[in-house]
Amino acid sequence: MKKVLTVVLLTCLSLLASASASASDDAIDCENAMNTIEINQCASIELETAQVELDQYLEASFEHNAYDAELVSSIRVAQDSWQAYMTAHCDSVYTQWRDGSIRGVMALSCKTKLTKQRTHEVWGNFLTYMDSTPPVLPEPKLNRSQY
């Protein structure tokens, strides 16, 4: 029985791996996304990119301020609170649009916008200096027309 389950499991895993590989071969052209699925996938990619950047800036802020354990702890608490706010707020945006196919991209766009803003706040407060000393990391880009 164990051998049968193992064979079934391995077969399923190989099918999933091949489906995943073929899905990545069919890369979406986000500049020309035409349907809801493509638009949502592109919005997800943009959010993921923004989240990776935020994580990079947070890690740098922890390292840069490692000499002050109280500050690092405070940044972590603020990040947890920000995460809860962002989730609750963007969930309310999703609820606002719940009757339409646009709801997904509206919620994802909300999360992306707030994530980019948070990255800029982390940079401005914890990775820059009051004098002309260059910042620890470059200023994160904000699309000013969205903010």
C-alpha positions in Angstrom: 0.0 0.0 0.0 2.8 2.4 0.9 4.5 1.8 -2.5 1.2 2.5 -4.4 0.8 5.8 -2.4 4.4 6.7 -3.1 4.0 6.1 -6.8 0.8 8.1 -6.9 2.4 10.9 -5.0 5.5 11.0 -7.2 3.3 11.0 -10.3 1.2 13.9 -9.0 4.3 15.8 -8.1 5.9 15.3 -11.5 2.7 16.4 -13.2 2.6 19.6 -11.1 6.2 20.3 -11.8 5.7 20.0 -15.6 2.5 22.1 -15.4 4.4 24.7 -13.5 7.3 24.7 -16.0 4.9 25.1 -18.9 3.1 27.9 -17.1 6.4 29.8 -16.7 7.2 29.2 -20.4 4.0 31.1 -21.2 5.2 34.3 -19.6 2.6 37.1 -19.4 3.2 40.3 -21.3 2.1 42.7 -18.6 2.3 45.7 -20.9 -0.5 44.1 -22.9 -2.5 42.2 -20.4 -6.0 41.8 -21.8 -8.1 39.7 -19.4 -8.9 39.6 -15.7 -6.6 36.7 -15.1 -3.6 38.3 -16.8 -4.2 41.6 -15.2 -4.5 40.0 -11.7 -1.3 38.0 -12.4 0.6 41.1 -13.4 -0.7 43.0 -10.3 0.5 40.1 -8.2 3.9 40.2 -9.8 4.1 44.0 -9.1 3.1 43.4 -5.5 5.6 40.6 -5.0 8.4 42.9 -6.4 7.4 45.7 -4.1 7.3 43.3 -1.1 10.8 42.0 -2.0 12.1 45.6 -2.0 10.4 46.4 1.3 12.0 43.3 2.9 15.4 44.4 1.6 15.0 47.9 3.1 13.7 46.5 6.4 16.6 44.1 6.6 19.0 47.0 5.9 17.3 49.1 8.5 17.8 46.3 11.1 21.4 45.9 10.2 22.1 49.6 10.0 20.6 50.2 13.4 21.8 47.0 15.1 23.7 49.1 17.7 20.3 50.1 19.1 18.2 47.0 20.0 15.3 49.1 21.3 15.1 50.9 17.9 15.2 47.6 15.9 12.5 46.2 18.2 10.4 49.3 17.7 10.8 49.1 13.9 9.6 45.4 14.0 6.6 46.4 16.1 5.8 49.2 13.7 6.1 46.8 10.7 3.8 44.3 12.3 1.2 47.1 13.0 1.7 48.4 9.4 1.1 44.9 8.0 -2.1 44.6 10.0 -3.3 48.0 8.8 -2.4 47.3 5.2 -4.2 44.0 5.2 -7.3 45.4 6.8 -7.4 48.5 4.6 -6.9 46.6 1.4 -9.4 44.0 2.4 -11.9 46.8 2.7 -11.0 47.9 -0.8 -11.7 44.4 -2.0 -15.0 44.5 -0.2 -15.9 47.8 -1.8 -15.4 46.1 -5.2 -16.7 42.7 -4.3 -19.4 42.6 -6.9 -17.0 43.1 -9.8 -14.1 41.3 -11.5 -12.0 44.3 -10.8 -12.0 43.5 -7.0 -8.7 41.5 -7.2 -6.7 44.1 -9.0 -8.1 46.9 -6.8 -7.0 45.1 -3.6 -3.6 44.1 -5.1 -3.0 47.7 -6.3 -3.9 48.9 -2.8 -1.3 46.6 -1.3 1.3 47.6 -3.8 0.8 51.3 -3.3 1.0 51.0 0.5 4.0 48.7 0.3 5.9 51.2 -1.9 4.9 54.0 0.5 6.1 51.9 3.5 9.4 51.2 1.8 9.9 54.9 1.3 9.1 55.6 4.9 11.6 53.0 6.1 14.2 54.5 3.9 13.5 58.1 5.0 13.4 57.3 8.7 16.0 54.6 9.2 18.4 54.5 6.2 19.2 58.2 5.6 21.3 60.8 7.5 20.5 64.4 8.5 23.7 65.7 6.8 25.0 65.1 3.3 26.1 61.5 4.1 24.8 59.3 1.3 21.9 57.0 2.4 22.5 53.3 3.2 20.4 52.3 0.2 19.2 54.4 -2.8 15.9 56.2 -2.5 13.1 53.8 -3.5 11.1 54.9 -6.5 7.5 56.0 -6.1 5.2 56.6 -9.0 4.1 60.0 -8.0 1.0 60.0 -10.2 -0.4 57.1 -8.1 0.3 58.8 -4.7 
